[in-house]
């Protein structure tokens, strides 16, 4: 599935476990509501997630924002809860309990995302209810894999 080009709301559960935060948004790039959000470690700013090097996962954007050069625009994000995410073809029930990785700012995958250097962990795959959908527990901000 392609990256977001408009706001997107997904089904959620375990909202009582949700934690919210905010972070300075990157200059000029749109972060849509529902986007997976990462820190671009080169700039120190939040951007819509991509499977690339030097990324630290933050959470799921709660709003649509476009950053500015001063870093005064913040993106609000959430983590800790579960979201029903689009998943790349081939993610099956056998992947339950494994890492969900950024494929795009709207899609997760398993280990088939590039090399280990570009694998950005979103959380844990909790359930695969149907083809190309996965319940994912959105993890806290980190660039490390779930042990």
Protein Blocks (a to p, Z undefined) as FASTA:
>chain_A
ZZdfbdcddddehklmpccddddddehiacdehiacdddfknopacdddddehiacfbdc
fbdcdddfkopaccdddehiacdddddehiafklgoiacddfblmbccdfknccfklmcc
fbdcfbdfbghiacdddddddfbdcZZ
